[in-house]
Amino acid sequence: VATGLASVLVAAVGTVVHYVEVNECWHRLAPLVVYFGGASRLFNQGANPEAGTLVGEVVLRAMRDGNRADRETLLVASGAGPGRSLVELGCADGHLLLQLAEACAADKAGTPTGRVLGVDVSAGAVQASNRRLLRLGDDVRVEALAVKLDFAASGSGSTPVLPAPDCSVDAVLHSHCIYFWPDLAAGAKEIARVLRPGGLHAFVVAPPAVLAAHKKRPGT
């Protein structure tokens, strides 16, 4: 299943794709996903965690703690550096986003200012990300922002959904969020629109066993 998802994205995007299968976060969440598989609430919280609710906070905490290795993998793969333009889909509460912003900040006068954009469907996650970005301080020269956007839902329309011009982004990154895209092909097409020629699309997915368990869940 994971390989199939990767193949769809590679074919649709037609650019460099760094595909990683990382297990740590989903080993933590898998028992909950299986146990609550008949109920949709936990899965919905995974797609759109509600900050301030018990289940939402548990999911955000699991993402934050369990995705540590994933964040390091994506940070290295991104080639983040001064002047780079990066987008993170499903930015959650902004841990990777902050690391990317710090890496892309101008390191001296005259160095191009980097741009880092985080996207998440969860209003609570976006608020948490923007609070985290405040740690950059006023003297750090980088454009960094998280926005609320149901990225893949409206991607099949003619209006671009990512707030970025065509061919303007060096890398698009995401971890454990493609399972929640209602239109995978539309999402891949939008990623291809914003990437520069030769740009990088790097993503992390769950182990095949977890994806198979989700696929068997009623209503999916």
Protein Blocks (a to p, Z undefined) as FASTA:
>chain_A
ZZmmmmmmmmmnopacdddddfklmmmmmmmmmmmmmpmklmmmmmmccehiaklmmmmm
mmmmmmmmmmmmmmmmnopaehiacddehklnommmmmmmmmmpcfbehiacdddddddf
blklmmmmmmmmmmnopmlccddddddddfklmmmpmbdfbdcdehibfbdcdehklmmp
mblmlmmmmmmmmpcghiacddddddfklmmmmmmpghZZ
